[in-house]
Amino acid sequence: MRVGIVTLFPELFGAFVETSFVKRAIAGGQLEVELEPLRQHGLGRHLGVDDTPYGGGSGMVLRVDCVVAALEAVEAKLGARSQRVLLTPQGRRFDQGVAHDLAARPDVSFVCGRYEGFDERIRGFVDEEISLGDFVLTGGEVPAMAIIEACVRLLPGVLGNEESPHEESFSPHCGGLLEYPQYTRPASYRGFGVPDVLVSGDHGRIAEWRLEMSRERTRQRRPDLSSEEGDR
């Protein structure tokens, strides 16, 4: 998977690409990250990339010409036309299904916004818009990192254990439910124990218990995810 990132603050990604599974994926060849500083495509002596909005209003708006130039530049580094993603609170909400879709694409470019917003015409040069949720951040860098990390975990060979992405919340293997509770040593801690079924050695019972716990946890915490009519 090759990822391009258009950002005003490329330095924010320095530690990110050198940490944990992202670093492992880059070292292993499963991931390539190309940063494109938006300021390099700015205009005038101060390399401006924003301007006041037509019609008046507060804040500054990112210019369409600067953003599109940066997008085309990062795609030149990738060597291909990528899936262009605009990170904005107005986009579709990111979830595990979207992560699977993006992870399956060979080339994806993210546009990280700043200031008041984007010139509306930028939307005509991207393929989709994605949001982390119904809240507003000061920029798209944190959403880009979150989305990239979610995708990287799905790339073959990154986690080491190929079963790991299957046995977790929202995965198709778990029916899109929340993951069941997990326990490890010590067997007892300050009055809290471990369910007997998990130390029974009966793998059939353990599988049944885990499925039921996933269903119950989903009913309680995320009823919108439940696939059973009786849970709605």
Secondary structure, 3 states (H helix, E strand, C coil): CEEEEEECCHHHHCCHHHCHHHHHHHHHCCCEEEEEEHHHHCECCCCECEECCCCCCCCCEECHHHHHHHHHHHHHHHCCCCEEEEEEEEEEECCHHHHHHHHCCCEEEEEECCCCEECHHHHHHCCEEEECCCCCCCCCHHHHHHHHHHHHCCCCCCCCCCCCCCCCCCCHHHCCCCCCCCCCCCCCECCECCCHHHHCCCHHHHHHHHHHHHHHHHHHHCHHHCCCHHHC
